[in-house]
């Protein structure tokens, strides 16, 4: 799995790390049960603080894509399907676009509800 970050980007480094792993799940290059790189090793290879990597991993855990286990590290969950990862990526993109437009949270949620009820 290839992780890349752009320090000059407005996107926080932890979010960039999470996005790399999310894309790897989405394109099928990482499957359920596989381990992600150790946080310390990944931090060293990217030239970032280990806490930055852990923030990215924590976001993936909150999304249900990985489990963090002491002694085993970050493991892709059984529920981490490529379609789920693609959906999460699409949601992030939609939220970012809504923010760029200055759209209020309630307006975005109303759009989603409209689509769900269509």
C-alpha positions as CSV (number, residue, x, y, z in Angstrom):
1,X,0.0,0.0,0.0
2,X,1.3,3.4,-1.0
3,X,0.9,6.4,1.4
4,X,1.6,9.9,0.1
5,X,1.0,13.2,1.9
6,X,1.3,16.8,0.6
7,X,2.5,19.0,3.5
8,X,1.5,22.1,1.4
9,X,-2.1,21.0,1.1
10,X,-4.9,22.6,3.2
11,X,-6.1,19.0,4.1
12,X,-4.6,17.9,7.5
13,X,-1.9,15.3,7.2
14,X,-3.9,12.8,9.3
15,X,-6.8,13.1,6.9
16,X,-4.5,12.6,4.0
17,X,-3.2,9.4,5.6
18,X,-6.8,8.2,6.3
19,X,-7.7,9.0,2.6
20,X,-4.8,6.9,1.3
21,X,-5.9,3.8,3.4
22,X,-9.6,4.4,2.5
23,X,-8.7,4.4,-1.3
24,X,-6.7,1.2,-0.9
25,X,-9.7,-0.5,0.7
26,X,-12.0,1.1,-2.0
27,X,-9.8,-0.2,-4.9
28,X,-9.4,-3.6,-3.4
29,X,-5.6,-3.4,-2.9
30,X,-6.2,-4.0,0.9
31,X,-8.6,-6.6,2.0
32,X,-10.4,-7.4,5.3
33,X,-8.0,-8.9,7.9
34,X,-4.9,-7.2,6.4
35,X,-2.7,-5.0,8.6
36,X,-1.9,-1.4,7.8
37,X,1.7,-0.3,8.4
38,X,2.8,0.3,12.0
39,X,2.2,3.9,13.0
40,X,5.8,4.5,13.9
41,X,7.2,3.0,10.7
42,X,4.7,4.9,8.6
43,X,5.4,8.2,10.4
44,X,9.2,7.7,9.8
45,X,8.7,6.9,6.1
46,X,6.4,10.0,5.6
47,X,8.5,12.3,7.8
48,X,5.5,13.1,10.0
49,X,4.8,12.8,13.8
50,X,3.5,9.4,14.9
51,X,0.5,11.1,16.4
52,X,-0.4,12.4,13.0
53,X,-0.6,8.8,11.7
54,X,-2.5,7.8,14.8
55,X,-5.1,10.6,14.1
56,X,-5.6,9.2,10.6
57,X,-6.0,5.7,11.9
58,X,-8.4,6.9,14.6
59,X,-10.6,8.5,11.8
60,X,-10.6,5.1,10.0
61,X,-11.6,3.4,13.2
62,X,-14.5,5.8,13.7
63,X,-15.6,5.1,10.1
64,X,-15.6,1.3,10.9
65,X,-12.9,0.5,8.3
66,X,-10.2,-0.6,10.8
67,X,-9.7,-1.9,14.3
68,X,-6.9,-0.8,16.4
69,X,-5.5,-3.6,18.6
70,X,-2.7,-3.3,21.1
71,X,0.1,-5.5,19.9
72,X,-1.5,-6.1,16.5
73,X,-1.8,-2.6,15.2
74,X,-4.3,-1.4,12.7
75,X,-6.3,-4.2,11.0
76,X,-8.9,-3.8,8.2
77,X,-12.3,-4.9,9.5
78,X,-14.4,-7.6,8.0
79,X,-17.1,-4.9,7.3
80,X,-14.7,-2.8,5.3
81,X,-15.9,-3.4,1.9
82,X,-14.7,-1.5,-1.2
83,X,-18.2,-0.1,-1.7
84,X,-18.3,1.2,1.9
85,X,-14.9,2.8,1.5
86,X,-16.0,4.4,-1.8
87,X,-19.2,5.7,-0.2
88,X,-17.2,7.3,2.7
89,X,-14.9,8.9,0.2
90,X,-17.9,10.3,-1.7
91,X,-19.5,11.6,1.5
92,X,-16.2,13.4,2.3
93,X,-16.1,15.0,-1.1
94,X,-19.7,16.1,-0.9
95,X,-19.2,17.7,2.6
96,X,-16.1,19.5,1.3
97,X,-18.0,20.8,-1.7
98,X,-20.8,22.0,0.5
99,X,-18.4,23.8,2.7
100,X,-16.8,25.5,-0.3
101,X,-20.3,26.7,-1.3
102,X,-20.9,28.0,2.2
103,X,-23.9,25.6,2.6
104,X,-25.3,25.2,6.1
105,X,-25.3,21.7,7.7
106,X,-29.1,21.5,7.7
107,X,-29.2,22.4,4.0
108,X,-26.8,19.5,3.2
109,X,-28.7,17.1,5.4
110,X,-32.0,18.2,3.7
111,X,-30.4,17.4,0.3
112,X,-29.4,13.9,1.5
113,X,-32.9,13.3,2.9
114,X,-34.5,14.3,-0.3
115,X,-32.3,11.8,-2.2
116,X,-33.0,9.1,0.3
117,X,-36.8,9.6,-0.1
118,X,-36.7,9.8,-3.9
